[in-house]
């Protein structure tokens, strides 16, 4: 039950002689407590602070005061209240309470605790209903005197001394339907009139003793219920005799009512209620069993059958649900309300937000402001803007996306042909108010990217490049591509090194050098601004004194290059005076006894200590040299394997960036059997001379040939795999080490390498670009920040526009406006298929929950194309339906609710959001939500029923509550009448 941190609904339950206290903490599953009161309770009111409920008991002639703040809601006291009390109102001056005693023709006033404040006061005959201004502190009470058709005005401005205005106001055929406007000046009273025709509403000025304001306003026949909007600017009357509802505007200054509009309702409408924001009205028909929902501004209306004999309706405090009681059964039915705009969040003065992305936790959002170089940041809880993220003067965003793991976000900039990657400056996750680092990622020149999406695994951002007929896959931690053999220019690539900026690549070429002989070369490659690699020349065997070169190490100042010579057991040291000067021989690193099969190198961050693998005597060691001297000085050795009886053909080495740990890999090719051999070893430098095992096959180690340290906790291990027998594919193992022990594995992930190749060595640059030399194909694989482009059409005949990724990550869908196609890119192998959709397809969105289902906005065909699986070809998408409807006109963007039930559509230059039922494609709701809507993003939690819309012309992001009109399946058995109910907000 409620601890008063949640709202309540209270109503008299005449069948149980109790007060029904309904806890709305779970509004679709209300819980009920029934504290007993007197006999035949007729009405209830609540104190301004929500701590007291006042129940009039008709048969007992008493008033019960109930404590709503206590968990069990006990009755604090029951006091006499005259004969036949039938109405009560609270929230008066000094928390007074007024009770109408029908049989006595009197009203009785009490204080907050139920103590009588002065003697009863005579009013007209048969007082049956009371009304006072909402909000607390009301100074006057309007009393409906049913028997003599009058309205009495009781002044309660002096606590304990109520007075009655004389004479009462005569209102022929007055009914019990009355309301007082906010502020307390005007009262609105419904009556049947003097004949049997239509009813009317009389406006009374309570400041003038109840004098009428203008002529009565005609409404429908036999008005039974009347309600004012919370702002007092609209009036709604349920016309029981004409099966209609009259809705009129109200001038809050003069109290005058405008000409009512008439809305048909179910037969015998008996109760009416405004939502808390005044935007929606619910009316129930007593004999028709129908609830009619009406938009207060346009009078558009929708009817939903409830069944039974509905007798009353009231909204919950949040306005998301209404509650209806059934006169025949006493059951309480919960009804979801109609969708509507609830707020607008400013995106910045002069802004033009065109697309929006909501954070995975639903607490904040990014909006792409196409009029500036910023991404707007929005607090969705507080409905307020936060500090925007500047992208740089050259970058005006169009679309924006947030990774599911919140590791990054991204925005497209068509004018600059960049993708802007936003990463958290601190910590591992983006937040709405945290510092952000912006990294511009250049796409192909003139790419003009528009749409962007992020894969479900948060690995790639995917852009639709409108001018180059491409889709670009961008990995914020490094894209994947291959430098072809004709560019590398090597016979047998065995080693690589990268400059700090990742733009210069050195590739060692073993070139079938004979044992002990001179041979091989170093190829020098340069990456141009556009991203293409070009060979700039070679260092030949004579210049470099090379003998089957393998791993390379580049000094921090990039003026020394160390080359492991596998065939003669030495390390060649090359030098140059400047980074643009040619390389020449400087010296050779050797020792006695001589080294053998020198394979791996690692150089300290200060460039003074060189670690060299040595397989002399089949021992498997790392020799340590001081290379700050000339010649280099041998400092000692570190044992790697402790196994002196096996042949260690290649020991790859890597040094942690902080210089504290040294790692080695041994492929262990000598091992027999079908399992995966190889081991990663490691040692904390200064802690002995024997390495220990860090990882084996259980951590995806399989004939490792090289490794590098991406950072102090991440090892990238190149695994050669095996071709035959027992073939195993090559892969790159990304090993995360434990934070408290950099010699133990916390977790491992793998990335596939070419299954038909033999990867050999690896290098990494300061920006995280990782290169792997491929021995068989004579290529180099690059895992870097460069985009992986995927052609999806022909330039000039193709215009990729928007992009979506299926929930299972299998396909990327890209709309092609020029070709009238949806390009389907299979992410596993980048295979592209095309589906014919409508003309000029613009927006695309994938459905949640996995599978291939998606929706395409066919701008030129006034339709929505539905994508689904091809039953004849499992795992392949096809067009399964096309939806057309007069309301679907020039659709531009689409998104789908988190539960998959609703498709949200914005259309060209539209102010309204269109909601389509995804089961049938039928438009169900049109929601006014802005001035020109261009994009939408649903809340990621389906229970929230919210969608956020970029309003380009309104410089805001609109918030729409998409709660729909429908009774829920569950009902609560009660004997209450919500016509006499009161909503109680939280008390703190």
Rosetta blueprint (number, residue, H / E / L):
1 X L
2 X L
3 X L
4 X L
5 X L
6 X L
7 X L
8 X E
9 X E
10 X E
11 X E
12 X E
13 X E
14 X L
15 X L
16 X L
17 X L
18 X E
19 X E
20 X E
21 X E
22 X E
23 X E
24 X L
25 X L
26 X L
27 X L
28 X L
29 X L
30 X L
31 X E
32 X E
33 X E
34 X E
35 X E
36 X E
37 X L
38 X L
39 X L
40 X L
41 X E
42 X E
43 X E
44 X E
45 X E
46 X E
47 X L
48 X L
49 X L
50 X L
51 X L
52 X E
53 X E
54 X E
55 X E
56 X E
57 X E
58 X L
59 X L
60 X L
61 X L
62 X E
63 X E
64 X E
65 X E
66 X E
67 X E
68 X L
69 X L
70 X L
71 X L
72 X L
73 X L
74 X L
75 X E
76 X E
77 X E
78 X E
79 X E
80 X E
81 X L
82 X L
83 X L
84 X L
85 X E
86 X E
87 X E
88 X E
89 X E
90 X L
91 X L
92 X E
93 X H
94 X H
95 X H
96 X L
97 X E
98 X E
99 X E
100 X E
101 X E
102 X L
103 X L
104 X L
105 X L
106 X E
107 X E
108 X E
109 X E
110 X E
111 X L
112 X L
113 X L
114 X L
115 X L
116 X E
117 X L
118 X L
119 X L
120 X L
121 X E
122 X E
123 X L
124 X L
125 X L
126 X L
127 X E
128 X E
129 X E
130 X E
131 X E
132 X L
133 X L
134 X L
135 X L
136 X L
137 X L
138 X E
139 X L
140 X E
141 X E
142 X E
143 X E
144 X E
145 X E
146 X L
147 X L
148 X L
149 X L
150 X E
151 X E
152 X E
153 X E
154 X E
155 X E
156 X L
157 X L
158 X L
159 X L
160 X L
161 X L
162 X L
163 X E
164 X E
165 X L
166 X L
167 X L
168 X L
169 X E
170 X E
171 X L
172 X L
173 X L
174 X E
175 X E
176 X E
177 X E
178 X E
179 X E
180 X E
181 X L
182 X L
183 X L
184 X L
185 X L
186 X E
187 X E
188 X E
189 X E
190 X E
191 X E
192 X L
193 X L
194 X L
195 X L
196 X L
197 X L
198 X E
199 X E
200 X E
201 X E
202 X E
203 X E
204 X E
205 X E
206 X H
207 X H
208 X H
209 X L
210 X L
211 X E
212 X E
213 X L
214 X L
215 X L
216 X L
217 X E
218 X E
219 X E
220 X E
221 X E
222 X L
223 X E
224 X E
225 X E
226 X E
227 X E
228 X E
229 X L
230 X L
231 X L
232 X L
233 X L
234 X E
235 X E
236 X E
237 X E
238 X E
239 X E
240 X L
241 X L
242 X L
243 X L
244 X E
245 X E
246 X E
247 X E
248 X E
249 X E
250 X E
251 X L
252 X L
253 X L
254 X L
255 X L
256 X L
257 X E
258 X L
259 X L
260 X L
261 X E
262 X E
263 X E
264 X E
265 X L
266 X L
267 X L
268 X L
269 X E
270 X E
271 X E
272 X E
273 X E
274 X E
275 X L
276 X L
277 X L
278 X L
279 X L
280 X E
281 X E
282 X E
283 X E
284 X E
285 X E
286 X L
287 X L
288 X L
289 X L
290 X E
291 X E
292 X E
293 X E
294 X E
295 X E
296 X L
297 X L
298 X L
299 X L
300 X L
301 X E
302 X E
303 X E
304 X E
305 X E
306 X L
307 X L
308 X L
309 X L
310 X E
311 X E
312 X E
313 X E
314 X E
315 X E
316 X L
317 X L
318 X L
319 X L
320 X L
321 X E
322 X E
323 X E
324 X E
325 X E
326 X E
327 X L
328 X L
329 X L
330 X L
331 X E
332 X E
333 X E
334 X E
335 X E
336 X E
337 X L
338 X L
339 X L
340 X E
341 X E
342 X E
343 X E
344 X E
345 X E
346 X E
347 X L
348 X L
349 X L
350 X L
351 X L
352 X L
353 X E
354 X E
355 X E
356 X E
357 X E
358 X E
359 X L
360 X L
361 X L
362 X L
363 X L
364 X E
365 X E
366 X E
367 X E
368 X E
369 X E
370 X L
371 X L
372 X L
373 X L
374 X E
375 X E
376 X E
377 X E
378 X E
379 X E
380 X L
381 X L
382 X L
383 X L
384 X E
385 X E
386 X E
387 X E
388 X E
389 X E
390 X E
391 X L
392 X L
393 X L
394 X L
395 X L
396 X L
397 X L
398 X L
399 X L
400 X E
401 X E
402 X E
403 X L
404 X L
405 X L
406 X L
407 X L
408 X E
409 X E
410 X E
411 X E
412 X E
413 X E
414 X L
415 X L
416 X L
417 X L
418 X E
419 X E
420 X E
421 X E
422 X E
423 X E
424 X E
425 X L
426 X L
427 X L
428 X L
429 X L
430 X L
431 X L
432 X L
433 X L
434 X L
435 X L
436 X E
437 X E
438 X E
439 X E
440 X E
441 X E
442 X E
443 X L
444 X L
445 X L
446 X L
447 X L
448 X L
449 X E
450 X E
451 X E
452 X E
453 X E
454 X E
455 X L
456 X L
457 X L
458 X L
459 X L
460 X L
461 X E
462 X E
463 X E
464 X E
465 X E
466 X L
467 X L
468 X L
469 X L
470 X E
471 X E
472 X E
473 X E
474 X E
475 X L
476 X L
477 X L
478 X L
479 X E
480 X E
481 X E
482 X E
483 X E
484 X L
485 X H
486 X H
487 X H
488 X H
489 X L
490 X L
491 X L
492 X L
493 X E
494 X E
495 X E
496 X E
497 X E
498 X E
499 X L
500 X L
501 X L
502 X L
503 X L
504 X E
505 X E
506 X E
507 X E
508 X E
509 X E
510 X L
511 X L
512 X L
513 X L
514 X L
515 X L
516 X L
517 X L
518 X L
519 X E
520 X L
521 X E
522 X E
523 X E
524 X E
525 X E
526 X E
527 X E
528 X L
529 X L
530 X L
531 X L
532 X L
533 X E
534 X E
535 X E
536 X E
537 X E
538 X E
539 X E
540 X E
541 X H
542 X H
543 X H
544 X H
545 X L
546 X L
547 X E
548 X L
549 X E
550 X E
551 X E
552 X E
553 X E
554 X E
555 X L
556 X L
557 X L
558 X L
559 X L
560 X E
561 X E
562 X E
563 X E
564 X E
565 X E
566 X L
567 X L
568 X L
569 X L
570 X E
571 X E
572 X E
573 X E
574 X E
575 X E
576 X L
577 X L
578 X L
579 X L
580 X L
581 X L
582 X L
583 X L
584 X E
585 X E
586 X E
587 X E
588 X E
589 X E
590 X L
591 X L
592 X L
593 X L
594 X L
595 X L
596 X L
597 X L
598 X L
599 X L
600 X L
601 X E
602 X E
603 X E
604 X L
605 X L
606 X L
607 X L
608 X L
609 X E
610 X E
611 X E
612 X E
613 X E
614 X E
615 X L
616 X H
617 X H
618 X H
619 X L
620 X L
621 X E
622 X E
623 X E
624 X E
625 X E
626 X E
627 X L
628 X L
629 X L
630 X L
631 X L
632 X L
633 X E
634 X E
635 X E
636 X E
637 X E
638 X E
639 X E
640 X L
641 X L
642 X L
643 X L
644 X L
645 X L
646 X L
647 X L
648 X L
649 X L
650 X L
651 X E
652 X E
653 X E
654 X E
655 X E
656 X L
657 X L
658 X L
659 X L
660 X L
661 X E
662 X E
663 X E
664 X E
665 X E
666 X E
667 X L
668 X L
669 X L
670 X L
671 X L
672 X L
673 X L
674 X L
675 X L
676 X L
677 X L
678 X L
679 X E
680 X E
681 X E
682 X E
683 X E
684 X E
685 X L
686 X L
687 X L
688 X L
689 X L
690 X E
691 X L
692 X E
693 X E
694 X E
695 X E
696 X L
697 X H
698 X H
699 X H
700 X L
701 X L
702 X L
703 X L
704 X E
705 X E
706 X E
707 X E
708 X E
709 X E
710 X E
711 X E
712 X L
713 X L
714 X E
715 X E
716 X E
717 X E
718 X E
719 X E
720 X L
721 X L
722 X E
723 X L
724 X L
725 X L
726 X L
727 X L
728 X E
729 X L
730 X L
731 X E
732 X E
733 X E
734 X E
735 X E
736 X E
737 X E
738 X L
739 X L
740 X L
741 X L
742 X L
743 X L
744 X L
745 X E
746 X E
747 X E
748 X E
749 X E
750 X E
751 X E
752 X E
753 X L
754 X L
755 X L
756 X L
757 X L
758 X L
759 X E
760 X E
761 X E
762 X E
763 X E
764 X E
765 X L
766 X L
767 X L
768 X L
769 X L
770 X E
771 X E
772 X E
773 X E
774 X E
775 X L
776 X L
777 X L
778 X L
779 X E
780 X E
781 X E
782 X E
783 X E
784 X E
785 X L
786 X L
787 X L
788 X E
789 X E
790 X E
791 X E
792 X L
793 X L
794 X L
795 X E
796 X L
797 X L
798 X E
799 X L
800 X E
801 X E
802 X E
803 X E
804 X E
805 X E
806 X L
807 X L
808 X L
809 X L
810 X L
811 X E
812 X E
813 X E
814 X E
815 X E
816 X E
817 X L
818 X L
819 X L
820 X L
821 X E
822 X E
823 X E
824 X E
825 X E
826 X E
827 X L
828 X L
829 X L
830 X L
831 X E
832 X E
833 X E
834 X E
835 X E
836 X E
837 X L
838 X L
839 X L
840 X L
841 X E
842 X E
843 X E
844 X E
845 X E
846 X E
847 X L
848 X L
849 X L
850 X L
851 X L
852 X L
853 X L
854 X E
855 X E
856 X E
857 X E
858 X E
859 X L
860 X L
861 X L
862 X L
863 X E
864 X E
865 X E
866 X E
867 X E
868 X E
869 X E
870 X L
871 X L
872 X L
873 X L
874 X L
875 X L
876 X L
877 X E
878 X E
879 X E
880 X E
881 X E
882 X E
883 X E
884 X E
885 X L
886 X L
887 X L
888 X L
889 X L
890 X L
891 X E
892 X E
893 X E
894 X E
895 X E
896 X E
897 X L
898 X L
899 X L
900 X L
901 X L
902 X E
903 X E
904 X E
905 X E
906 X E
907 X E
908 X L
909 X L
910 X L
911 X L
912 X E
913 X E
914 X E
915 X E
916 X E
917 X E
918 X L
919 X L
920 X L
921 X L
922 X L
923 X E
924 X E
925 X E
926 X E
927 X E
928 X E
929 X L
930 X L
931 X L
932 X L
933 X E
934 X E
935 X E
936 X E
937 X E
938 X E
939 X L
940 X L
941 X L
942 X H
943 X H
944 X H
945 X L
946 X E
947 X E
948 X E
949 X E
950 X E
951 X E
952 X L
953 X L
954 X L
955 X L
956 X E
957 X E
958 X E
959 X E
960 X E
961 X E
962 X L
963 X L
964 X L
965 X L
966 X E
967 X E
968 X E
969 X E
970 X E
971 X E
972 X E
973 X E
974 X L
975 X L
976 X E
977 X L
978 X H
979 X H
980 X H
981 X L
982 X E
983 X E
984 X E
985 X L
986 X L
987 X L
988 X L
